[in-house]
Amino acid sequence: MGNVQASSNLPPMPPNLTPIPTPRTPQKLNSENRIKNPGSVGEIHNKCKELFPMTFEGIQLVINKGLSNHFLDSHSLLIGATSQISVKFGSLFGGTNQVGSGNFSHLLRDDFDHRGNISTNVNVQPWDNLKLKLNTQFQDFKTKGVQTTAEYKTNRYTATLRLVNPDLFNYTGIYISQYLYALNNKTSVGAEVIHQRSPQIPNGHITVFNVLGRYIYNDATTISTTMSVTWLQCCYHFKASKQLQFGVHIEGSFLQRDINATFAYQTQIPKSDIKIKGSIDRKWNVSTTLEKRLHLMPFTFTLSTNFCPAKHQLRMGVGLLVG
């Protein structure tokens, strides 16, 4: 019989074929797919309303002077058609602490005219998602109006609480709560509750509930609507090109059966720095403004016209903006 030799080296163990799961890291959404803040309820119709011209009558002179990076001084003079003179002075303080991109923690603006009427606007933003506003108006050394607003923003919604002329002792004033939520970057929905208390109102108080929404298509078409049981407001904005924009604004009351529709446009003539705004409503009221920027001097020349056929009235104005 032959000798049998046993090897002392054992064969290697087979490798573990079960894969070890690697820890998953949370995937971040691209900036294009991330849902952005929809803004506030007060800004839902801005794209359409910005097309409407701001007309005036007479001769207007506006001077803006920046004293520093955070302080701006302005003066305006308006001579009306009936030789009425209106002089206003204003100042703007932008604060020094920056919160977010392009926003400052404190913003103070005040305007007063030669009659002693004063209006002040104070904006305080202690954090990125919280903004506080206080607007006051004084006339004949008496308080004419007070408005306080608290606005809270997140990535997907904006909640706003506004008090207009509140009187906590007599429980009068207007109390407004607003909420706007972004379903995605194109569609936003929200609600608004307005509660007003005053002795002049039957039963002493009234509450109005509004629903609203906005839809943006291809960053060129925007449709926004605010609707209640008795009232409707709808805006349509279309950006045909960089130089031409159109807008339609419809507003009316179901109870009074009075609905007014206004068509507006804005055009910029290339290589001429001319901006033209115009509007015409259901009653054939026509308004137009023309602005021409002069590069050799920091001037902006403005022409304004407003024609009302029902009153057989034509108002025209010429203005110059310095600064």
C-alpha positions in Angstrom: 0.0 0.0 0.0 1.2 3.4 -0.8 1.7 6.1 1.8 -1.0 8.8 1.8 0.3 12.3 2.6 -2.2 14.8 4.1 -1.6 18.4 3.2 -1.5 20.8 6.1 -2.6 23.7 3.9 -6.4 23.8 3.8 -8.1 25.3 0.7 -9.3 29.0 1.1 -12.8 29.7 2.1 -15.1 30.7 -0.7 -15.7 34.5 -0.8 -18.9 36.0 0.6 -21.1 36.5 -2.4 -23.7 38.6 -0.5 -23.0 42.3 -1.3 -22.8 44.7 1.6 -25.3 47.5 1.1 -23.6 50.9 0.8 -25.2 53.7 2.8 -27.4 55.9 0.7 -26.8 59.6 0.7 -29.8 61.9 0.2 -30.0 63.1 -3.4 -30.4 66.8 -3.8 -32.8 68.2 -6.3 -31.5 70.4 -9.0 -32.2 74.0 -8.8 -34.6 73.7 -11.8 -36.7 71.0 -10.1 -36.7 72.5 -6.6 -40.0 74.1 -5.8 -39.6 77.8 -5.2 -41.5 80.2 -2.9 -44.6 81.5 -4.8 -44.5 85.0 -3.2 -47.2 86.7 -1.3 -50.9 87.0 -2.1 -50.5 90.8 -2.7 -48.0 90.0 -5.5 -50.1 87.4 -7.4 -51.3 89.9 -10.0 -48.1 92.0 -10.3 -47.0 90.9 -13.8 -50.2 92.1 -15.3 -50.6 95.3 -13.2 -47.1 96.4 -13.9 -48.1 96.9 -17.5 -50.7 99.6 -16.7 -49.4 103.2 -17.2 -49.2 105.6 -14.3 -50.5 108.8 -15.8 -50.4 112.4 -14.4 -51.5 115.9 -15.4 -49.3 119.0 -15.7 -45.6 119.4 -15.4 -43.6 117.0 -13.2 -40.0 117.2 -12.0 -38.5 114.3 -10.0 -34.9 114.4 -8.6 -33.3 111.4 -7.0 -29.9 111.7 -5.4 -28.0 108.8 -3.8 -26.1 110.2 -0.9 -24.5 106.8 -0.1 -24.9 103.1 -0.8 -27.7 102.9 1.8 -29.4 106.4 1.7 -31.4 107.9 -1.1 -33.0 111.4 -1.2 -35.8 112.4 -3.6 -37.7 115.6 -4.4 -40.7 115.9 -6.7 -42.6 119.0 -8.0 -45.9 118.8 -9.8 -47.6 121.8 -11.4 -51.2 120.9 -12.3 -53.4 122.3 -15.1 -55.2 124.6 -12.7 -51.8 126.0 -11.4 -52.0 123.9 -8.3 -48.5 123.1 -7.0 -47.6 120.0 -5.1 -44.1 119.6 -3.6 -43.0 116.3 -2.0 -39.8 115.3 -0.2 -38.8 111.8 0.5 -35.9 109.7 1.8 -35.0 106.1 1.8 -32.6 104.2 4.1 -31.6 100.7 3.1 -29.9 99.5 6.3 -26.5 98.0 6.7 -27.1 94.3 7.6 -27.8 92.2 4.6 -30.2 89.3 5.0 -30.4 87.0 1.9 -29.5 88.1 -1.6 -30.3 91.8 -2.2 -32.4 92.2 1.0 -31.5 94.3 3.9 -32.6 93.8 7.5 -34.0 97.4 7.9 -35.7 99.6 5.4 -37.1 103.1 6.3 -38.9 105.3 3.8 -40.8 108.5 4.5 -42.5 111.1 2.3 -44.0 114.5 3.2 -45.4 117.3 1.2 -45.7 121.1 1.7 -49.1 120.7 3.4 -47.5 118.7 6.2 -48.9 115.3 5.2 -46.5 112.5 6.2 -46.3 108.9 5.3 -43.8 106.4 6.6 -42.9 102.8 5.7 -40.8 100.7 8.0 -39.6 97.2 6.9 -37.7 95.0 9.3 -36.4 91.6 8.4 -34.8 89.9 11.4 -34.5 86.5 9.6 -34.6 85.3 6.0 -38.1 83.9 6.3 -39.8 86.6 8.4 -40.5 90.2 7.4 -42.4 92.9 9.4 -43.9 96.0 7.9 -45.4 99.2 9.4 -47.1 101.8 7.3 -48.5 105.0 8.8 -50.1 108.2 7.4 -50.5 111.5 9.1 -52.7 114.4 7.9 -53.3 117.7 9.7 -51.2 116.4 12.6 -53.6 113.5 13.1 -53.2 109.8 12.3 -55.1 109.0 9.1 -54.1 105.3 8.7 -52.0 102.6 10.2 -51.2 99.2 8.6 -49.2 96.4 10.2 -48.1 93.3 8.3 -46.2 90.2 9.3 -45.1 87.9 6.4 -43.6 84.4 6.9 -42.0 82.6 4.0 -40.8 79.0 3.5 -39.7 77.1 0.4 -43.3 76.3 -0.6 -45.7 78.8 1.0 -46.1 82.3 2.3 -48.4 83.2 5.2 -49.4 86.9 5.8 -51.3 88.6 8.6 -52.2 92.2 8.1 -54.0 94.7 10.4 -55.5 97.9 8.9 -56.4 100.7 11.4 -56.8 98.3 14.3 -58.5 99.4 17.5 -58.1 96.7 20.1 -60.2 98.6 22.7 -63.3 99.0 20.5 -62.4 96.0 18.4 -62.7 97.8 15.1 -60.6 97.7 11.9 -59.8 95.4 9.1 -58.0 92.1 9.8 -56.6 90.1 6.8 -55.0 86.7 6.8 -53.5 85.3 3.5 -51.9 82.0 2.5 -50.3 81.1 -0.8 -49.0 77.5 -1.4 -46.9 76.3 -4.4 -48.1 72.9 -5.8 -45.1 73.1 -8.2 -43.2 75.8 -9.9 -46.1 76.5 -12.3 -49.2 76.3 -10.1 -49.9 78.1 -6.8 -53.2 78.1 -4.8 -54.2 80.1 -1.8 -56.9 81.6 0.4 -57.7 85.0 1.9 -59.9 85.9 4.8 -60.9 89.6 5.3 -62.8 90.5 8.5 -63.9 94.1 9.0 -65.6 95.5 12.1 -67.1 99.0 12.2 -70.3 100.6 13.6 -71.3 101.7 10.0 -71.5 98.1 8.9 -74.8 96.2 9.4 -74.5 93.8 12.4 -71.2 95.6 13.2 -69.0 93.2 11.2 -68.5 91.4 7.9 -66.3 88.6 6.7 -65.2 87.9 3.1 -63.5 84.6 2.0 -61.5 84.6 -1.2 -59.9 81.8 -3.1 -57.1 82.5 -5.5 -54.7 80.7 -7.8 -51.9 81.4 -10.4 -50.6 79.3 -13.3 -47.4 80.0 -15.2 -46.8 78.4 -18.6 -43.3 78.4 -20.2 -42.4 81.6 -18.2 -44.3 83.6 -20.9 -48.0 83.2 -19.9 -49.3 83.9 -16.5 -53.0 83.5 -15.4 -54.0 84.6 -11.9 -57.5 84.7 -10.3 -59.0 86.0 -7.1 -62.6 85.0 -6.5 -65.3 85.2 -3.8 -69.0 84.6 -3.8 -69.7 88.2 -4.9 -66.5 89.4 -6.6 -64.1 88.3 -9.3 -60.6 89.5 -10.4 -58.7 87.7 -13.2 -55.5 88.7 -14.9 -53.8 87.4 -18.0 -50.2 88.3 -18.9 -48.3 87.2 -22.0 -44.7 88.0 -22.9 -44.5 87.9 -26.6 -40.8 88.9 -26.7 -38.2 90.8 -24.8 -39.7 94.0 -26.2 -43.4 93.3 -26.2 -45.9 92.3 -23.4 -49.7 92.1 -23.2 -52.1 91.9 -20.3 -55.8 91.7 -19.7 -57.4 92.6 -16.4 -61.0 91.7 -15.6 -62.7 92.8 -12.4 -66.3 93.0 -11.3 -69.1 92.4 -8.8 -71.7 89.6 -9.4 -74.3 91.4 -7.2 -74.1 94.7 -9.1 -73.5 92.9 -12.5 -70.8 95.4 -13.4 -67.7 93.8 -14.9 -64.9 96.0 -16.3 -62.2 94.6 -18.6 -59.0 96.5 -19.4 -56.4 95.7 -22.0 -52.8 96.8 -21.4 -49.5 96.6 -23.2 -45.9 97.5 -22.8 -43.3 97.8 -25.6 -39.6 98.7 -25.7 -38.2 100.0 -28.9 -34.7 98.4 -29.4 -31.6 100.7 -29.6 -33.6 103.8 -28.6 -34.3 103.3 -24.9 -38.0 104.2 -25.3 -40.6 102.4 -23.2 -44.3 102.8 -24.1 -47.2 101.7 -21.8 -50.9 101.9 -22.8 -54.3 100.7 -21.6 -57.9 100.8 -22.8 -60.9 99.6 -20.8 -64.5 98.7 -21.6 -65.6 102.3 -21.3 -63.0 103.4 -23.9 -60.8 105.2 -21.4 -57.4 105.4 -23.0 -54.1 105.9 -21.0 -50.6 106.1 -22.4 -47.1 106.9 -21.1 -43.9 107.3 -23.0 -40.4 107.2 -21.3 -37.2 108.1 -23.1 -33.9 107.5 -21.3 -31.1 110.0 -22.2 -27.6 108.4 -21.7 -25.5 111.6 -22.1 -27.2 112.9 -19.0 -29.0 111.0 -16.2 -32.4 112.1 -17.4 -35.6 110.3 -18.3 -38.2 112.2 -20.3 -41.9 111.2 -19.8 -45.1 112.0 -21.7 -48.5 111.1 -20.3 -52.0 111.2 -21.8 -55.4 110.1 -20.4 -58.6 110.4 -22.4 -62.0 109.8 -20.9 -64.8 110.0 -23.6 -67.6 109.8 -21.1 -66.5 113.1 -19.5 -65.1 114.6 -22.7 -61.8 115.1 -20.9 -58.2 114.9 -22.0 -55.4 115.1 -19.6 -51.8 115.5 -20.6 -48.5 115.7 -18.7 -44.8 116.2 -19.3 -42.2 115.0 -16.8 -38.5 114.8 -16.3 -36.7 112.4 -14.0 -33.2 113.3 -12.8 -31.0 110.5 -11.4 
